[in-house]
Structure formats: C-alpha cells, structure tokens
Amino acid sequence: MESMLNKLKSTVTKVTADVTSAVMGNPVTREFEVGRHIASGGPGLCWRIYNGTKKSTKQEVAVFVFDKKMADKYQKFEKDQIIDSLKKGVQQLTRLRHPRLLTVQHPLEESRDCLAFCTEPVFASLSNVLGQWENLPTPMPSDIKEYKLYDVETKYGLLQISEGLSFLHSGVKMVHGNLCLENIILNKSGAWKIMGFDFSISSANPSDAEPKYTCKEWEPNLPPLCLPNPEYLAPEYILSVSCDSASDMYSLGVVMHAVFNEGKPVFQVNKHDIFKSFSRQLDQLSTMSPALLNKIPEEVREHVKMLLSVTPNVRPDADQITKIPFFDDVGAVTLQYFDSLFQRDNLQKSQFYKGLPKVLPKLPKRVVVYRILPALTSEFVNPDMVPFVLPNVLLIAEECTKDEYIRLILPDLTPVFKQQEPVQASNMILLIFLQKMDLLLTKTPAEDIKNSVLPMVYRALEAPSVQIQELCLNIIPTFANLIDYPSMKNSLIPRIKSACLQTSSLAVRVNSLVCLGKILEYMDKWFVIDEILPFLQQIPSREPAVLMGILGIYKCTFSHKKLGIPKEHLATKSLPHLVSLSIDNNLNLNQFNSFMMVIRDMLSRMEAEHKTKLEQLHVMQEQQRSINITNPGSQSEETKSPPSTGNQIDDIFGSTRVNGKENGSAAPAPQPNRMSLTLEEKQRLAKEQEQAAKLRSQQPLAPQTIKPASTTNTKTKDLTSSLLNNMTSLNNMSLANTARPAPVQGTTIAAFPSSSPMLGPIGAPVSNGFNPPMAFQTGGMGMGMRPTGPGLYGGMATTTSTPNFGALTQNQGPIGQTNKAHDMSALDSLFTPSQPKVTLNQMGPKATPGTNSPWLNQYGSPQNAQTQMQGASVGMGGVPSGFGMQANPFFSPQNFSQTPAAPSLNQSGIKHSASVNNDLKDLFG
C-alpha cells in the first residue's frame, strides 16, 4: 500500500512539475486551471494537450501548450521561424468559426517558456488514436491506447472533414495546405475537427469566381516544424510549386487511406530527397495497383482512387465528396442531423425524435453516450420538446452503467422531474417517467429518489388526469419493493387512500384497491390492521368491482403468512363488515360465493383458535383442581369450615383461582400432582371426599349471634314460627341436594352483585341467597327509595355474622330437562282467612331505608315469573332478578314506596331489642 502511495505521489509530482515548467508564467493560467497531460496534436504533434477548467465558470476546456525547449536544438532564426509558424496557425484558427473547425475558447498567449491557447474539450488527435503516440504522457493513457474507431465514427468523421474543407474552399476561399492526421482533432464528444492552419493559403482574389493561390517553394533546409507533412501533400505542390483546393482533396484521399490502414499514408517519403521520392510517387499513382487500396471499403474505393489522381481536375471537390453514397449510412445521417438541429423547427425536431428510438440500438454505445446524449439533454431547455426527447434519454440510460447514469444523465434529469409547465407537456412527462420508474429507482441514488423521484409519483397520484392516476396505480406495485418503508407508510399509502376516497372514477377506485392489495406484503402487520382494514369501511360506493376489491384485500391480509388478522378483529370488525357486504344486491352468484368462502374460512380459523385457547384454559383449571383435591392440608381445612360462595361457584363453573390464590390470599405450599398418585391412593382420596361432602350436607342451619334490637315485633315472631313449621315442605319443594356448609364467621356478602340472573332448568331464576345473580342490581332500584346508609339499599357490602343458607337452592337438573311444577300447598296455611297476608311493614319495626335485618337477607326463593315489580330491574329473558328480601315470596315491594321514620341506630344499623334476640333463638335453637 505504501509503495502504491509513493508511486502515485511521484506521478502527481512529475505531472505537476511538467505543467509548472511548461505553463509557469503564461497569462493563460490567470483564467484557466491547467490539469493533466492527456494528448498531443498539431504539426509534428508538437502541441501538448492538457485538460483544464475556466476558473470563473468552471467550464471544461483543453489547453494546448508548446514548450519552447523543443526548439532549443535549432539555431535562433530557425527557432523564431518555428514559433512564427505556430503562431500563424493558431491565429488563423482563432479567426475562423465553423462547427467542423476546432473552436478556440481563449487566444494564443506567449510567455518566455511556452505558447498556450485554450479550446473546446478535446479527447485526442486522430494521429494519437491511430497509433502515433509521440509527445504523449508516460504512462500512456489507457483510453487512447485502447481506443478503436467504429465504422459509423469513421464514416461520419470523414464526412465532417469533407464539410470542413467545403467551408474553407467555398466560404473562406482558403487552402488548408497541411491536412493530415495530426491536424485532425477528436473533441470530447467524438466529433472530428480541423486545426493546424500554419501553412494555409488564402486566395489572392477572393472576390473572383476562380480563386488563385500563391504557393511557396519547398525549402528542404528548413526545420520540419516549418514545413507541411510531405506524405500528405499533392504531387503538384512539390513538383510544379502550384496548389489549389484540389490539393487539399488529394490530402483528404491520403487521410482516408490512412484511416483504413492503421494510420499509414499511401507512400513513405524520403524527406532528405523529397523531389526524387515525389517523382517515384507520381509514377506509382499513374499506374495505381488495386492492392494499394484493398483495405478501403469497396463502396468508397473508387472515390479514394479519384482523390489520389495525379491530375487535379479529376479529383472531386469537397461538396461532391459529401454527397457520395458511402456517407448515406443511417448512423452517419443521424449524427449529421443532430449537428444541424439548431436549424430545425419544433415540428421537424419532434418527427426526428419520434423515430430515433429505432436507430439508437444500431449505434455503438460510445457514440450514443458521448455524441447523441449531449445533443438530447440540451433540448431540455425547450419545455415543448421534453416529451419527445425524454423517451430517448431514458432509453440511453438503460444501457448506461449506474456511474455513467449518475454522472452524465441524472444532472440533466433532475429539473425535468419537477417540471409542471406547460400542463399538457407535464402530464406526458409524468406518463413517460412512470413507465420507466423501475429504471429510475434502480440507478438513482437514494437521496435523489427521496427528493426528486418519489415527489413526482405523489404528484401523479394527485393529478387531475384519470389516465395518469390509473397508470400510476398500475405501475406502483412493480417497484414497491424499491421504495423505503417510511416513505411508503407516511407518503405513498395516504395518497393512494385519498385517491380512492375522493375520486369520482370507478376505475381509479378499483385500481387503488388492487394496488393496495398487491403491496400489502411490503407493509407491517399492525399497520395493515390499524390503517388499511379500517379504511375499507370508509369506501362509499358499492359497485361489484369495488366490493370484490375490498374482499381481495381482506383475503390477502387473512391468508398472507406475514400478515394475518387476529381473531378478535375477525369477530368484532372484519366478519361483520364482510357479512354486511356479502348480501349486497349488486353481487352475482359467483361473487357472493367468493364472499361466503372467505367468511367461512375466517369463521373456521376463529373457531379453531378460540377453541384451542379454551381447551388450554380448561386443562390448566383441571390441573389446578387436581392439585387442590390431592392436597391433604387443603382437605382438612375443607372439613373444618364450609365452602364460601366463591367455592360453590367454582364447583359449578370451574375454579377461577390461579396458582392457589383467591381474593388476594396467600398461595398454599405446592402440593403433589394427582397424576403422580397410585390408583389405591386415588380411590382412598375419593372416598374421603365423599365422606366430607356428607358431613357438610348434615350440618344444621346455625345462624350467628347478632346484636339485640331495641324493640320487639310479634308479627316477626309469628312469621318466623310459621316459616319454621313449613321448612320441611319447602325443602321438598325447592331445595337441591347440595351440601349445607357451616356458618362462616365474618363473611362479606355484596348487596348488589352482577345483574345477570342464573336460570334454572325451566328458565326461572335460581335464588339461594349466595348466587351473585340473585342480588339487587346496583343501578336497577326504581322504587323511589333514597339510599341513606350501608346495607341493602346503600349498595354497599354488609359485614355481619350471617347464617349460611346454601341449602335453599333450586334443584339444578341436567341441561335440557324440565322439572315438574312444585307443590305450593305447604304455604296455604300462611294465607288462610284467619291468617291474612303480612306485609313487611307490619311484621317489623319502623326502620330507616338503610336499615336491614341480616337474617332476612338469607332467604331467597324464585319469584313468580308473572309478578311485575314496579321500578325493579328485570334480568335476562324478562325474569326479575333479586336477592334477600326482593327474592322472598312474601316480600311486597309496594310497601317500600313510603319511607318510615328513622329511629336511632347503632353502628351496624340494627335496632337493639332483647325480645328479637329471644325470638331468633326460638327459631334457630
């Protein structure tokens, strides 16, 4: 690596030293920055050619430098002659302006060490290209060493030189006098240009029809740089000291021969005996053998033979040469047309550009990129011509490498991306760019895509033209994989949705849905669920094509491996939407079947997923229940205390405990799994469980002691006595074979649990004093009572010592079975004529609305389904739900419409009475 850096450093140093020594102090360096040495040209290849730039405008130029040290080997007067000859040539070139002549950007400047002038950018001289490498830099530039002329370049180059000579002979009345390979320069775009007017001869009578040229006699003693190249001179120039325009045509014939013969002229001339060499050459030309021209193409061979004729009058002039069939090549004609575009109007240009795509594939890439492309991009300044030029530019871009595209094409395309005027041309430009969008996104750098290309796509989506919108929507899926996700999410998708909702065109709406369906795979799952699927419900139209587009997006999202729709979304949003769309009257049978197929697939997956979830949950509950059953410590606790309300609900609906915790209680120690027990142990534990259940069912109803009330009520005593006497009949009528647990100290019972009633086998609500559905609803009390304190009406939990009446539960038969109506005759004794019905106001003392008798809340039985309770909330199925007094068959809600007087209460809200305490003892033992 270090050796490479040292080599590079030495090369740069050497080049810098060469440039410095050659150009140092020359006035041309004030305005131009001189670069590296690239080629050589002019008489004897004496001019070194450097690339350079103008300091003020950064315009690229070529700097021609003649180092005076090259003439140091000559005497002073010879050196002065050389310099004067070179000056004359540059000054004459500077005065002449023509497309076929090398254009001078800055006139000749002389310093003590060199001569220098600036021209248009140059590649090399034709002599360099054909293998003459004198005065070239070391090492040899690879682009010159490997350069090969294509046929179209050769044909058009010779045509350009012929046109240049025609201009000199007809327009300027001048003979070049030294037309040779060294004086033909290839500019950067590959055009052939004439220079080296050191020995040019102007007409002595330019106004006459027949110009006369004065020729100088050949002086063999002059330095070579003071004489023209004898190998390209016409014989009459040496032998008869005469010349005219035909002399240049002979030189053109030698140039054409050299081009097709690797740079070799027709004859080799002995410069020390020039007259003898030309005499011999004259004889050979008179009897020219066919072998001399065998490498020249056949279609131009005769014309070259005529140009090399000894007789000047036989040689065709420059105008005639430009019209020979050899130059009627399609590539040469195309290049010639480009060079004359400035003379054409817009109509002629448009016709030419329309046919150009057929010609471009036939031309070499180098010709297309360096000759045709600059001419095309120069037309971008004409907005009306851009739609005709742009397809050709993009066609060339396809054949370019990414580096060539960025360097040669993109800078000129960037303004076109933003062009919006005129409107018609702007719309055509959008269409052309959209058709080549994959090319633009592939070769354009990411920053330029974000700043120039994508804004153009967004503009197309918002364009008023339906055709542009349709094309844009159809093309977007083809390059969606090349768009970065943030741009797609934040810019592209919102515009597609907006186009779908706001358009009045059915085609645009359908294409929007199709476009979204095709690019779903490039989106995130939750973005689709949160943004795309809700958007489908906003689409207003119900045409079959739109509905099928909506169905397609649902189907793609549902079936795509990367996406998918969660079952919650299926159940609450997707399926309801699809079902409502499926019954649209616009759908035909096949379309309806398509909807139903997707709906069935969604239902099947939702069912399978949810069933799997429930099965897993059931297995977890069973495992937890097995652990609780097989836990000896837990079993002994169950025999000591009856199960709570939560335990009874667990027995019916399955355990709701997780990891042994309930209501914030600490989890018990891990117990052995039941699956690990032996069969005998399982049987023994099952028997113990049955015995424990029997013990619980045999426990008597033993309510806890409550604080005595302050007053007595004989009606209450009569009622409780009657109820005790009829307990047996009530058990036969409505009691289930459930265990009667012992009372629990300090049990908290919510006065207003869930409002959903629990139904029995015949549809009646089950009321056992513990099932939460049997309680008063929190917001369902409509009796006109005002909650004033804790207890039944206050909606708050009452914590007292309460008896457990778990046995007062309706028999839960198997599902689907209907029980016979119960015999209610046991209650007739309570409603005899001698024993009228007793209202709650009559059987108890007056209490405040917040006062509640704790033992009374324990009674609950199904209320008659036909009884209509005023102001009470009605449960599911029209059956009133209740708990405590509301569920009591003897309870009359109408009696609560008036609020009794409120005597003084203790903290528990119950009036003190020793008589009431005694009555309760009589009732419960």
Secondary structure by P-SEA (a helix, b strand, c coil): caaaaaaaaaaaaaaaaaaaaaccccccccccccccccccccccccbbbbbbbcccccbbbbbbbbcccccccccaaaaaaaaaaaaaaaaaaaacccccccccccccccccccccccccccccccccccccccccccccccccccccccaaaaaaaaaaaaaaaaaaaccccccccccccccccccccbbbbbcccccccccccccccbbbbbbbccccccccccccccccccccccccccccaaaaaaaaaaaaaaaacccccccccccccaaaaaaaaaaaaaaccccccccccccaaaaaaaaacccccccccaaaaaaccccccaaaaaaaaaaacccccaaaaaaaaaacccccccccccccccccaaaaaaacccccccccaaaaaaaaaaaccaaaaacccccccccccccccaaaaaaaaaaaaaaaaaaaaacccaaaaaccaaaaaaaaaacccaaaaaaaaaacccccccccaaaaacccaaaaaaaaaccccaaaaaaaaaaaaaacccccaaaaaaccaaaaaacccccaaaaaaaaaaaaaaaacccccccaaaaaccaaaaaaaaaacccccaaaaaaaaaaaaaaaaaaaaaaaaaaaaaaaaaaaaaaaaaacaaaaaaaaaccccaaaaaaaaccccccccccccccccccccccccccaaaaaaaaaaaaaaaaaaaacccccccccccccccaaaaaaaaaaaaaaaaaaacccccccccccccbbbbbcccccbbbbcccccccccccccccccccccccccccccccccccccccccccccccccccccccccccccccccccccccccccccccccccccccccccccccccccccccccccccccccccccccbbbbcccccccccccccccccccccccccccbbbbaaaaaaaaaacc
